[in-house]
């Protein structure tokens, strides 16, 4: 066993709030692991912080007309608050704009610089002549040289996942002005990843072939087999950590270089506050370093950051990087720009007090080795069929019966039967079973084993039926309830990594904070008594509430609204039709008219039969507007009518003209009519 654990969670980027994809991919599994390690008596430093540098933040600031600092200050608070509200138990949550981080990253860079670990090169970079600045990767958009995606960024194609340089793009354009950039010489420092290729092959491809997740190992192997190349560690920008050596004026550390150092600076900040020495958590071989990240960060945490640590020389390397794949939402990729997401602040408004429901659902359906899908129906089913019907049901029955039979006093057991002994032995086995899954980073599996313990409790009560025996065998009933209460006590402790709010609530119900707060993971498997006889518990309180169909439909409606808004935003204006002459136009006889009657055409979804006063006559017009308007809505509407259109029979009704309509971006029809009331029959020319 390691003396201590340094557990890091990917630094969230502060250009927007946190959504469920972030929770599922990184923060819930990291929190489960950190809480579990604390319960097993380990010295844990659970570290994170806001990633506050980089081009997307400067783009957002420019678009909003504010400073980058205002952007990061806003989202740092929102993100930090969200983590606290969801019980993510960081020992320290810092930020890369903090002085301690600037100092740490600058010192790290200078150490590598002094050791000649960088390659200094003058290269040609893309430059926007109008904006008078070099274009960082995210300020360049062009065609991916590998897959042909015409909206690839300068550092990576989000369609095929290939990394490249901005100068590799076909037909690059500046995201600032839209101009075609020129090439201009500039000096930068590069980390020669090719120099560390043999080390990485030995350390990962040989050393971690059996214990790293296949999705992580496979991606790393692909990168190394493809051949590693030097990667720039500086950029021509004015937002970030200034390059701290001569010749670095007007340049900053590239965000991918400074961000992982944020783990170290955050640890320093924590240690300083707690009166600890930070170095053993990063430099002692008895420390186990584990990085929790999403799959888009694998290359940085498994190739680049380890190469940086190796080059520095005094740091330990990660023992594991259990990266998750991506979580989709209702069958579609999560997208912040398209608002196709479930944002944590919004979730808390819609489902107050249900943090653990989301934590459990995301864990039970975690994208551990492949992309997975979050659906609101599954969320409802996990809550109603598992948390309410299994976990909550067991606890409620135990607490209600204990209060009913014994006024809340834990009864003294008599002789244990074989089934009692088997049940208590099974309870003792659960810590090892769950631990086995957690040590292999199989959080989905671990969450289901926890639920199996609640299932064990339900089955025990259902089989033993104390509500029947209480009338005939008081001693046996006392034993049954005593055993059931031991299961409840075990659940109070073992559920803490997965359901921290529920665990606290259950401990309060069992009224043994002084017992269970001190109860460790191993106590469940080693102690014969978890909740002693004669201890008084509290009254019943529901741990979980059923989620109704209407609540789920509201979420689906919200997503449907986002989908329609996206479709509207992406809707293209139809190109101009063929040119006509003035004589062609004068052939059209357009008049102002008023709809005086309307009715739905039988067995026709789209058609309304209208009576229109054209000022010339009253005529029948069949119009396909029934999906946008009811018959009652259109009566009295003044409209524009093409009156000299040849009559046409539609479903047996002769239509004599056409009503002019257009369509909103959302697909709803609207009338093209005069902006003031005018006389029917007036011509439009």
C-alpha positions in Angstrom: 0.0 0.0 0.0 1.2 3.5 -0.8 1.9 5.9 2.1 -0.1 8.7 0.4 -2.2 9.4 -2.7 -2.1 12.4 -4.9 -5.3 12.4 -6.9 -5.8 15.0 -9.6 -8.9 15.8 -11.7 -8.6 17.6 -15.0 -8.6 21.4 -14.6 -11.9 22.6 -16.1 -11.6 25.4 -18.6 -13.2 28.6 -17.4 -15.1 29.7 -20.5 -18.4 28.2 -19.5 -20.2 26.3 -16.7 -19.9 22.6 -16.0 -22.3 20.0 -17.5 -23.0 16.3 -16.9 -20.4 15.2 -19.4 -17.7 16.8 -17.2 -19.1 15.1 -14.1 -19.4 11.7 -15.7 -16.0 11.8 -17.5 -13.8 13.1 -14.7 -15.2 14.5 -11.4 -17.6 11.9 -10.1 -15.2 9.0 -10.6 -12.3 11.0 -9.1 -14.4 11.9 -6.1 -15.5 8.4 -5.6 -11.9 7.2 -5.6 -10.7 10.0 -3.3 -13.5 9.4 -0.8 -12.9 5.7 -0.9 -9.2 6.1 -0.2 -9.9 8.4 2.7 -12.3 5.8 4.2 -9.6 3.1 3.8 -7.3 5.3 6.0 -5.0 6.7 3.3 -3.3 10.1 3.3 -5.1 11.8 0.3 -4.5 15.0 -1.5 -7.4 15.5 -4.0 -6.3 18.4 -6.2 -7.9 20.5 -8.9 -8.4 24.1 -10.1 -9.6 26.3 -12.9 -7.6 26.4 -16.2 -7.7 30.1 -17.0 -5.4 30.7 -19.9 -5.5 30.0 -23.6 -7.1 31.4 -26.7 -10.8 30.4 -26.3 -11.0 32.7 -23.3 -9.5 35.6 -25.2 -12.0 35.0 -28.0 -14.9 34.9 -25.6 -13.7 38.1 -23.9 -13.3 39.8 -27.3 -16.8 38.8 -28.3 -18.3 40.0 -25.0 -16.3 43.2 -24.9 -14.8 42.4 -21.5 -11.3 41.4 -20.3 -10.1 37.8 -20.1 -9.8 38.2 -16.3 -13.5 39.1 -16.1 -14.4 35.9 -18.0 -12.3 33.6 -15.8 -13.5 35.3 -12.6 -17.1 34.7 -13.6 -16.7 31.1 -14.5 -14.3 30.2 -11.8 -16.9 31.0 -9.2 -19.7 29.2 -11.1 -17.6 26.1 -11.6 -16.3 26.0 -8.0 -19.8 26.5 -6.6 -21.1 23.6 -8.8 -18.4 21.3 -7.5 -19.2 22.1 -3.9 -22.9 21.6 -4.5 -22.4 18.2 -6.0 -20.1 17.1 -3.1 -16.9 16.9 -5.1 -14.5 16.8 -2.1 -11.4 18.5 -3.4 -8.8 19.1 -0.7 -7.9 22.2 -2.8 -9.5 23.9 -5.8 -7.1 26.6 -7.1 -6.8 28.6 -10.3 -4.0 29.1 -12.8 -4.3 32.9 -12.7 -3.1 32.8 -9.0 0.4 34.1 -8.2 1.5 30.8 -6.8 0.7 29.1 -10.1 2.5 31.8 -12.2 5.6 31.4 -9.9 5.5 27.6 -10.0 5.0 27.4 -13.8 7.7 30.0 -14.4 10.1 28.2 -12.1 9.4 24.9 -13.9 10.0 26.4 -17.3 13.3 28.0 -16.1 14.5 24.7 -14.7 14.0 22.9 -18.0 15.5 25.9 -19.8 18.6 25.8 -17.7 19.0 22.1 -18.2 18.8 22.7 -22.0 15.7 20.5 -22.3 14.1 22.8 -24.8 14.9 23.4 -28.5 14.8 27.0 -29.5 13.7 27.6 -33.1 12.7 30.5 -35.4 9.8 29.3 -37.4 7.2 30.7 -39.7 3.8 31.2 -38.0 0.5 32.4 -39.4 0.1 36.2 -39.0 -3.0 38.4 -39.4 -1.8 41.6 -41.1 -5.1 43.5 -40.4 -5.2 42.5 -36.7 -1.4 42.9 -36.4 -0.9 39.7 -34.4 0.3 36.1 -34.7 -2.6 33.7 -34.8 -2.7 31.1 -32.0 -4.1 27.7 -33.0 -7.7 28.5 -32.1 -7.6 31.7 -34.0 -7.1 29.7 -37.3 -9.8 27.7 -39.1 -9.2 25.8 -42.2 -9.6 22.4 -44.0 -8.2 19.4 -42.1 -5.4 17.8 -44.2 -6.5 14.4 -43.1 -10.3 14.2 -43.2 -11.2 17.3 -45.2 -13.3 18.9 -42.4 -13.5 22.5 -43.5 -13.9 23.8 -39.9 -10.8 22.3 -38.3 -8.9 24.4 -35.7 -5.2 25.1 -36.0 -4.2 22.5 -33.4 -6.7 19.7 -33.8 -9.6 18.6 -36.0 -12.6 18.0 -33.8 -14.1 15.7 -36.4 -11.4 13.1 -36.9 -9.3 13.9 -33.7 -6.0 14.4 -35.6 -3.5 16.9 -34.0 -1.6 19.2 -36.4 0.0 22.6 -36.7 -2.0 25.6 -37.9 0.4 25.8 -40.9 -0.8 22.3 -42.0 -4.3 23.5 -42.6 -5.6 23.9 -46.2 -7.0 27.3 -47.0 -6.5 28.7 -43.4 -8.5 31.8 -42.4 -8.1 34.1 -39.4 -10.9 33.7 -36.9 -10.4 37.4 -36.0 -10.8 39.1 -39.4 -11.7 36.3 -41.8 -8.6 37.2 -43.8 -6.1 34.7 -45.3 -3.1 34.9 -43.0 0.5 35.4 -44.1 3.6 33.6 -42.8 5.9 35.5 -40.5 9.0 34.5 -38.6 8.9 34.2 -34.8 11.0 32.5 -32.1 9.7 29.8 -29.8 10.8 27.1 -27.5 9.9 23.5 -28.1 9.8 20.4 -25.9 11.5 17.6 -28.0 9.0 14.8 -27.4 11.0 12.6 -29.8 13.9 12.7 -27.2 11.6 10.9 -24.7 10.1 8.3 -27.0 12.2 5.4 -25.7 11.4 6.3 -22.1 7.7 6.4 -22.9 7.8 3.1 -24.7 9.5 1.4 -21.7 7.4 3.1 -19.1 3.9 2.8 -20.7 4.0 0.3 -23.5 5.9 -2.2 -21.4 5.4 -1.1 -17.8 1.7 -0.4 -17.9 0.4 -2.8 -20.6 -1.6 -4.8 -18.1 -2.9 -2.3 -15.6 -3.9 0.8 -17.8 -7.3 0.9 -19.4 -7.3 -0.4 -23.0 -8.8 2.9 -24.3 -5.9 4.9 -22.7 -3.2 2.4 -23.6 -4.4 2.1 -27.2 -4.4 5.9 -27.8 -0.9 6.3 -26.2 0.5 3.4 -28.3 -0.9 5.0 -31.5 0.8 8.3 -30.7 4.1 6.7 -30.0 4.0 4.3 -32.9 3.3 7.3 -35.2 6.5 9.0 -34.0 6.7 11.9 -31.6 7.8 15.4 -32.7 8.9 18.5 -30.8 6.0 20.6 -29.5 6.0 24.3 -28.9 5.8 25.4 -25.2 5.4 29.1 -25.9 3.0 31.2 -27.9 2.7 34.8 -29.2 -0.1 36.0 -26.9 -0.7 38.6 -24.3 -2.9 36.5 -22.0 -1.1 33.9 -19.9 2.2 33.4 -18.0 5.0 35.5 -19.5 7.9 33.5 -20.8 10.5 34.1 -18.0 13.7 34.1 -20.0 15.5 36.6 -22.2 13.9 36.8 -25.7 10.5 35.8 -24.3 9.0 39.3 -24.4 5.5 39.4 -25.9 5.2 35.6 -25.5 3.5 33.4 -22.9 3.7 29.7 -21.9 1.5 27.6 -24.0 -1.6 26.6 -22.0 -1.0 22.9 -22.4 2.4 23.4 -20.7 1.2 25.6 -17.8 -2.1 23.8 -17.1 -0.8 20.5 -15.8 1.7 22.3 -13.6 -1.5 23.7 -12.0 -1.8 20.4 -10.1 1.6 21.1 -8.5 0.8 24.7 -7.7 -2.6 23.7 -6.3 -0.9 21.1 -4.1 1.5 23.8 -2.9 -1.4 26.1 -2.0 -3.1 23.4 -0.1 0.0 22.3 1.8 0.8 25.9 2.7 -2.7 26.4 4.1 -2.6 23.1 6.0 0.9 23.5 7.3 2.2 20.5 5.3 5.2 19.8 3.1 4.0 19.6 -0.5 7.0 17.8 -1.9 6.3 14.2 -0.7 3.0 14.4 -2.6 4.9 14.9 -5.9 8.4 13.6 -5.3 8.2 10.6 -2.8 8.3 7.1 -4.4 5.8 6.0 -1.7 3.2 8.3 -3.2 0.8 7.1 -5.8 -0.2 9.7 -8.4 -3.4 9.2 -10.3 -4.8 11.5 -13.0 -8.6 11.5 -13.7 -9.3 13.0 -17.1 -11.4 12.7 -20.2 -10.2 11.0 -23.4 -9.4 14.4 -25.1 -6.7 14.9 -22.5 -4.9 11.5 -22.8 -2.0 12.8 -24.8 -1.3 15.6 -22.4 -1.3 13.5 -19.3 0.3 10.3 -20.7 2.9 11.7 -23.1 3.6 15.4 -22.7 3.3 16.0 -18.9 5.2 12.8 -18.0 7.9 14.0 -20.5 8.0 17.3 -18.7 8.3 15.6 -15.3 11.0 13.3 -16.5 12.9 16.1 -18.0 12.8 18.1 -14.7 14.1 15.0 -12.9 12.7 15.1 -9.3 9.1 14.2 -9.8 7.2 10.9 -9.6 5.3 9.7 -12.6 1.5 8.8 -12.7 0.7 5.3 -11.5 -2.5 5.4 -13.6 -4.5 7.6 -15.8 -8.0 6.1 -15.8 -9.4 8.3 -18.6 -13.1 8.0 -19.5 -14.6 8.3 -23.0 -17.3 10.8 -23.8 -20.9 10.9 -22.6 -23.6 11.7 -25.2 -27.0 13.2 -24.4 -30.2 11.6 -25.8 -28.2 10.1 -28.7 -26.3 13.2 -29.7 -22.9 14.5 -28.8 -22.8 17.0 -26.0 -22.2 20.5 -27.4 -21.8 23.7 -25.3 -22.1 25.9 -28.3 -25.4 24.3 -29.3 -26.7 24.2 -25.7 -27.1 20.5 -26.1 -26.2 19.8 -22.5 -27.5 19.4 -19.0 -25.8 22.3 -17.0 -25.2 21.7 -13.3 -26.7 25.0 -12.1 -29.9 24.3 -14.1 -30.1 20.7 -12.9 -30.0 21.9 -9.3 -32.9 24.3 -9.9 -35.0 21.7 -11.6 -34.1 18.8 -9.2 -33.2 20.4 -5.8 -31.7 18.0 -3.3 -31.1 15.3 -5.9 -27.4 15.6 -6.4 -26.9 11.9 -5.5 -29.5 10.8 -8.1 -27.4 12.4 -10.8 -24.1 11.1 -9.3 -25.5 7.6 -9.2 -27.0 7.6 -12.7 -23.8 9.0 -14.2 -21.7 6.3 -12.3 -24.1 3.4 -13.2 -23.9 4.5 -16.9 -20.3 5.8 -16.9 -18.4 5.9 -20.3 -15.5 4.0 -18.9 -14.2 2.2 -22.0 -16.5 3.5 -24.7 -18.8 6.5 -25.3 -22.1 6.1 -23.5 -25.5 7.8 -23.7 -27.4 9.7 -20.9 -31.1 9.7 -21.3 -33.7 11.3 -19.1 -35.8 8.1 -19.1 -32.8 6.1 -17.8 -32.2 8.8 -15.2 -35.9 8.4 -14.1 -35.6 4.6 -14.1 -32.4 4.6 -12.0 -34.0 6.8 -9.5 -37.4 5.1 -9.3 -36.4 1.5 -9.8 -33.1 1.4 -7.9 -32.6 4.3 -5.5 -36.3 4.5 -4.4 -37.4 0.9 -4.8 -34.3 -0.9 -3.6 -32.0 1.3 -1.5 -34.6 3.7 -0.1 -37.2 1.0 0.4 -34.9 -1.1 2.5 -33.9 1.7 4.8 -37.4 3.0 5.2 -38.8 -0.5 6.1 -36.0 -1.0 8.7 -36.4 2.4 10.3 -40.2 2.3 10.3 -40.4 -1.2 11.8 -37.7 -0.4 14.5 -39.7 2.6 15.6 -43.0 0.7 15.5 -41.8 -2.4 17.4 -39.2 -0.9 19.7 -39.7 2.8 19.9 -36.5 3.3 17.8 -34.3 1.2 20.2 -32.0 -1.4 18.5 -33.2 -4.7 19.8 -31.0 -7.3 21.5 -30.6 -10.4 19.3 -31.1 -13.9 20.4 -29.7 -17.0 18.7 -28.6 -16.4 15.1 -29.9 -18.9 12.5 -27.9 -20.1 9.5 -29.5 -17.5 7.3 -28.6 -14.7 9.8 -25.0 -15.9 9.9 -24.9 -16.1 6.1 -26.3 -12.6 5.8 -23.9 -11.1 8.3 -21.0 -12.8 6.6 -22.2 -11.5 3.2 -22.2 -8.0 4.6 -18.6 -8.4 5.8 -17.6 -9.4 2.3 -18.9 -6.4 0.5 -16.1 -3.9 1.3 -13.6 -6.3 -0.4 -16.0 -6.8 -3.3 -16.5 -3.1 -3.9 -12.8 -2.3 -3.2 -11.8 -4.8 -5.9 -13.8 -2.9 -8.5 -12.6 0.6 -7.3 -9.0 -0.5 -7.4 -9.4 -1.4 -11.0 -11.3 1.9 -11.7 -14.5 0.1 -12.5 -16.9 2.5 -10.9 -20.0 1.3 -12.7 -19.4 -2.2 -11.4 -18.7 -0.8 -7.9 -21.9 1.1 -7.8 -23.9 -2.0 -8.7 -22.2 -4.0 -5.9 -23.3 -1.3 -3.5 -26.9 -1.6 -4.8 -26.5 -5.4 -4.4 -25.9 -4.9 -0.7 -29.3 -3.0 -0.5 -30.8 -5.9 -2.5 -29.4 -8.3 0.1 -31.2 -6.3 2.8 -34.5 -6.3 1.0 -34.4 -10.1 0.3 -33.5 -10.8 3.9 -36.5 -8.9 5.2 -38.8 -10.3 2.5 -37.7 -13.9 3.3 -37.8 -13.5 7.1 -41.1 -11.5 7.3 -40.7 -9.9 10.7 -44.1 -8.2 10.3 -45.7 -11.6 10.6 -43.3 -13.1 13.2 -43.8 -10.2 15.6 -47.1 -11.6 16.6 -45.8 -15.1 17.4 -42.1 -15.0 18.0 -40.8 -11.8 19.6 -37.2 -13.1 20.1 -36.9 -14.1 16.5 -38.2 -10.7 15.3 -35.7 -8.9 17.5 -32.9 -10.9 15.9 -34.2 -10.1 12.3 -34.4 -6.4 13.0 -31.0 -6.4 14.6 -29.4 -8.0 11.5 -31.3 -5.6 9.2 -30.0 -2.6 11.2 -26.4 -3.9 10.8 -27.0 -3.9 7.0 -28.3 -0.4 7.2 -25.2 0.7 9.1 -22.9 -0.9 6.6 -24.8 1.0 3.8 -24.3 4.3 5.6 -20.5 3.9 5.3 -20.1 2.1 2.0 -22.4 4.5 0.2 -20.4 7.5 1.1 -18.1 7.6 -1.9 -21.0 7.2 -4.3 -23.9 8.9 -2.5 -22.3 11.4 0.0 -25.5 13.3 0.7 -27.5 10.2 1.2 -24.8 8.7 3.4 -24.9 11.8 5.7 -28.7 11.7 5.8 -28.7 8.0 6.6 -26.2 8.5 9.4 -28.4 11.1 10.9 -31.5 8.9 10.7 -29.5 6.1 12.4 -28.4 8.7 15.0 -25.0 7.4 15.3 -22.8 10.1 13.8 -20.3 9.4 16.6 -20.2 5.8 15.6 -20.4 5.9 11.8 -18.3 9.0 11.3 -15.5 7.1 12.9 -16.4 3.9 11.1 -13.9 3.0 8.5 -14.1 0.9 5.4 -12.4 -2.0 7.1 -14.7 -1.9 10.1 -17.6 -3.2 8.0 -15.6 -6.4 7.3 -13.9 -6.8 10.7 -16.4 -5.7 13.4 -19.2 -8.0 14.5 -21.3 -5.1 15.7 -21.8 -2.0 13.7 -24.9 -0.7 15.4 -25.1 -1.9 19.0 -28.2 -3.1 20.9 -30.0 -0.5 23.0 -28.8 2.3 20.7 -31.7 4.6 19.8 -32.3 5.6 16.1 -34.3 8.5 14.7 -37.6 8.6 12.8 -38.1 7.5 9.2 -37.3 10.0 6.5 -37.4 9.2 2.8 -33.9 9.1 1.3 -35.2 9.4 -2.3 -38.4 10.5 -3.9 -40.1 9.2 -7.1 -39.5 11.3 -10.2 -42.7 11.8 -12.2 -43.1 11.6 -15.9 -44.0 15.3 -16.1 -40.6 16.2 -14.6 -38.8 14.2 -17.3 -41.0 15.6 -20.1 -40.0 19.1 -19.0 -36.4 18.2 -19.6 -37.1 16.6 -22.9 -39.0 19.7 -23.9 -36.1 21.9 -23.0 -33.8 19.8 -25.2 -36.3 19.9 -28.0 -36.3 23.7 -27.8 -32.5 23.7 -28.0 -32.7 21.5 -31.1 -35.2 23.8 -32.8 -33.1 26.8 -32.0 -30.0 25.1 -33.5 -31.9 24.2 -36.6 -33.2 27.8 -36.9 -29.7 29.2 -36.4 -28.3 26.9 -39.1 -31.1 27.4 -41.5 -29.8 28.7 -44.8 -31.5 31.4 -46.9 -32.7 30.0 -50.2 -30.7 31.4 -53.2 -32.3 33.8 -55.6 -34.5 32.3 -58.2 -34.0 32.9 -62.0 -34.3 36.6 -63.0 -37.7 37.7 -64.4 -38.6 40.8 -66.4 -40.9 43.6 -65.3 -43.5 42.3 -67.6 -43.4 38.9 -65.8 -44.0 40.7 -62.5 -46.9 42.8 -63.8 -48.8 39.6 -64.7 -49.2 38.9 -60.9 -52.4 40.4 -59.5 -51.8 40.8 -55.7 -54.6 42.2 -53.6 -55.3 42.9 -50.0 -58.1 40.6 -48.6 -59.6 39.5 -45.3 -60.3 36.0 -44.2 -64.0 35.9 -43.1 -64.5 32.2 -42.6 -62.2 29.2 -41.9 -62.6 25.5 -41.2 -60.3 22.5 -41.0 -60.5 20.2 -44.1 -61.6 16.8 -43.0 -58.9 14.1 -42.9 -56.2 16.6 -44.0 -53.4 17.4 -41.5 -52.2 20.6 -43.1 -55.2 22.2 -44.9 -57.6 24.9 -43.9 -60.5 25.9 -46.2 -60.8 29.7 -46.1 -63.4 32.2 -47.3 -61.6 35.4 -48.4 -63.1 38.8 -49.2 -60.7 40.0 -51.9 -62.6 43.3 -52.5 -63.4 41.9 -55.9 -65.5 39.0 -54.6 -65.7 36.4 -51.9 -63.8 33.3 -52.9 -62.7 29.9 -51.5 -58.9 29.3 -51.0 -57.4 26.1 -49.7 -54.2 26.9 -47.7 -51.7 24.5 -46.1 -51.4 26.4 -42.9 -53.2 24.2 -40.4 -50.0 23.1 -38.6 -49.3 26.8 -37.7 -52.8 28.2 -37.2 -56.2 27.0 -36.0 -59.3 28.0 -38.0 -60.4 30.3 -35.2 -57.0 32.2 -35.2 -57.1 33.3 -38.8 -60.7 34.6 -39.0 -60.5 38.4 -39.4 -56.8 38.4 -40.5 -56.0 40.8 -43.4 -53.8 39.0 -45.9 -52.1 39.3 -49.3 -53.8 37.2 -52.0 -52.6 36.2 -55.5 -56.1 36.5 -57.1 -55.3 35.6 -60.7 -53.9 32.1 -60.1 -55.6 29.4 -62.1 -58.2 27.5 -59.9 -57.1 24.1 -58.7 -59.1 21.3 -57.0 -57.7 20.1 -53.7 -59.4 17.1 -52.1 -62.6 17.9 -54.0 -62.6 21.7 -53.1 -61.8 24.2 -55.8 -59.2 26.7 -54.6 -59.2 30.1 -56.3 -56.0 31.8 -55.3 -53.1 31.7 -53.0 -52.3 33.4 -49.6 -48.8 34.8 -49.3 -46.8 33.3 -46.4 -43.3 33.1 -45.2 -41.6 31.0 -42.5 -39.8 31.8 -39.3 -36.4 30.3 -38.4 -38.3 27.9 -36.2 -40.4 26.7 -39.1 -43.6 28.4 -38.2 -45.6 30.0 -41.0 -46.5 33.8 -40.8 -48.7 35.9 -43.0 -47.2 38.5 -45.3 -49.7 41.3 -44.9 -50.0 45.1 -44.7 -48.6 46.7 -41.5 -51.8 48.8 -41.2 -55.4 48.1 -42.0 -56.3 49.0 -45.6 -59.3 48.5 -47.9 -59.9 45.0 -49.3 -59.1 44.8 -53.0 -56.3 47.3 -53.1 -53.6 46.2 -55.5 -50.0 45.5 -54.4 -47.4 46.7 -56.9 
